[in-house]
Amino acid sequence: MELKKNNYSIGILLIVLIAMLSVFALASTNLNIRGTSAITSNFSVRITDITTKEIKGNAYNSIAPTFTNTSASFKVHLVNPGDSMTYEVTVLNDGNIDAKLENLNITDSQNPGIDYKIQGLNQHDILTKGRSITFTVTVTYNNTGNNSNSNTSDLKVTLDYTQNS
């Protein structure tokens, strides 16, 4: 009798288990999402021009200034203390995303008799889409009395723009 009771219990448990599996199988369905989406963006920040704005004294370009999309290079010869050259550099954001100047890197020839000054551009400045900015770079032979053998300056300014979030 007890064996018969155990068999009924096992049978009922099997029926309940099969019923639960059937309900689970019926309730489980695949979710299909169909459609397309296109997201387009254009991140394009670049230097577009360098012009000589001002020459003081007998300064002159040893080599004409050059630029790539992200850097501007200057090679200036300064004859006497107080000589300087000032350049205007134009940067354009012709993309459709605002840009942030993450880093402004300056590499120079480490000549202690030459000073560099950048105006109109600072780290973390925002350049909005479709706009341009102009900043100045001034290279000056300082009056420290340091008579260096070379009064030539090699200067490279590199702009590291990122998407503004």
Summary of the structure (lengths in Angstrom):
residues: 165
radius of gyration: 34.9
end to end distance: 76.8
largest distance: 119.5
contacts: 434
relative contact order: 0.21
helix: 16%
strand: 47%
